[in-house]
Amino acid sequence: MKKIFVLTGEPSGDKLASTVIAKIKQNHSDIEYLSVGGSHLNSIGVRSIFDLEEITYIGFTSVILNIFKIRKKINETVKKIIEFNPDILFSVDSPDFTLRVAEKVKNINPNIKTIHYVAPQIWVWREGRVKKFKKFLDHILLLFDFEKKYFDKENIPNTFVGHPFIEYKTNNKIDLSNIISNKKKIISLFSGSRSSEVNLLLPILIDFINMMNAKFDNFTFVFHATDENKDLINKKINNISLKNVEVISDENIKKQILIKSIFAVSKSGTVSLEICNAKVPSIIIYKMNFFNFLIVKMLVKIKFANIINIINNKEVIPELIQKECNAKEIYNSVVYFLKNPELMKKQINDCEETLTKIRSKTSSSDEASSVLTKFLVG
């Protein structure tokens, strides 16, 4: 029996990996799986060797403070993979964890094929890393076609597979009447997938909701949570008794909620592509501690945080970063858009034009699963 070890480092990678593995499972029932994964991989029957929360850290200071824990988890993961002896080590995103594991595994057992999904953002910083990847990666799956030139330059086998968050999808409609009142308009809120992000952004978003409630009475605010952080958000919301706030973690319901939303406030990240794909206008927010921010400012070579803005080299979607990431600025930006529907329409159109340029011909899961299957049969 063929074996695949699926290696992720955070909930977003777990979600991406599950779309590919689910596709492989449709066509091949004779493959054994093991993973470092979360609720998405677990939902399709892929067991994780430990809780994903144990290795989900964010920010330079968090990594430094947890360096010995991370090193221990890396070594523990490598040991489990070598014992499992998979045909393929399928690593997804979170390069500071997953690629360190992949490198060690390849050094111990060169026969294990290493395929990485979601290229490290070398176009943002540390482009020189590519030369190192060549030593231990057999193939890399790219979300964006503009990334190919960096890996072609070093003759690293790669395939542009597109981003699953921007695929054309038709979802089964769900009755939301027991969750959301039809009389109120929905504003979707995305405070991040990691608990450290939620702890930082949630108080700001709660202050924003209070400011909106003081001025308007026709909105419902929905937090799009992961299974891992739903309880954390609910606890904070319940402590202040906000009546027009919901916390949703079910993927199908979240998609329907997003489609019905008139606006979204989102933490910077790949979820912004999902928002654009749903044709919902938005703003981007992000904040980190001052020390981390200084390091990032010194290292990164791009002007924007959001991928849509990076591709266009201009601010298509407003970004409120660091000191601008506060309740008042968020409130002013959202209200300004709501009072100017032509601006919302323009943003939707600009985003759709951008997404059209970066969609794959089929689907990311189809393209990625095809590459993995070729390695299995080859």
C-alpha positions, 0 to 999 in steps of 0.5 A: 500500500502506498503512503502519504504523510501530510505535513501542515503547520497551521489551520489554513494549511490544514484546510488547503491540504484537505482539498488535495487529499480529498481529491486523491481519496475520490480516485484512490482508496488504497493509500494510507495517510498520517499527518500533522494536521487539524480539523479539516484533515481529520474530517476526511479521515486523516489522523494527526500525530499531535494537536496542530495547536502545539506548533502554531506560533506567530511572529519572530518573538513567539518563535524565539520564546518557543524555539526549544519547543519548536525544535523538539516538535521538529525532531519528533515529527521527523522521527514519526515520518521516518517510522511511517516511511511514506512514499511522499512527504506532502508539506503544506505552507508554514515553511519555517516548520514544514521545510525544516522537517522536510530537509531533515527527512530527506537527509535521513531517507532520500527515497521519500519524495518531498512535494511542497504546496504553497511556495515560501514568499521569496518575492517578499523576502529572503529570495536566496532561500531558493538555492537551499530548497533545491537540495531537498525538494523534489517538486513545488506547487505554486499558487501564483503563476508569477512565482514560476520564474524564481524556481525555474531559475534554479531548475527546481521542478514546479507546477502552477496549480492556482489557489483553491480560494479563488476557484469558481464554486457552486455551494449547496444553499443553506437556510440561515434564517435560524442564525441571521435575521433577514432584516439585518445586513451582514458584516463578516469579520476575520480575526485570523486562524491563530490564537495569537492573532485572535487575541490581538485583533479581537479587542479592536474588532469588538471596539469597532462593533460597539462604535457601529452599534452606537450609530446603526441598528441594522447590522449583524456581525459574524466572526468567521472562526476555525474550530480551533479558535471558536471557543476563544472568540465566543468566550470574549463575546459572551463576556460583554453580551453583544447581541448582534454578533455570531461566531461561525466555524462550519465551512459551508455556513461560513461560505453562505454567510460570506456570500450574503455579506455586504462588507468584510473586515479581514486580517491580512492573509489568503482569506482575503482571496476568498472574500474577493472571490465571493464579490464582497468589498473589504478592508484589510487589517493587521497588527503585531508587536512593535519589535516584530514590526521593526524586523519585518520593515527591515526585511520585506521588499514589498509595499503592501500586505495583501496579495491583490495589492501586491499583484497590482502594485497599488492599494486596491483594497485599503490596508490598516496596518499597525497604528492604523489598525484601531477601532476608529480607523476601521469604523471610518473606513467601513462607514465611508465605503457603505456610504459610497456604493460606487467605491464598493462596486469598483473594488469588486470589479478590480478584484475580479479582474485580478483573480481572472489573471491568476486562476488555474485552468481547472482547480488547484486540488485537481492540479495538485492531486495530479502531481502527487498521483504521478509521483505515486505511480512513477 
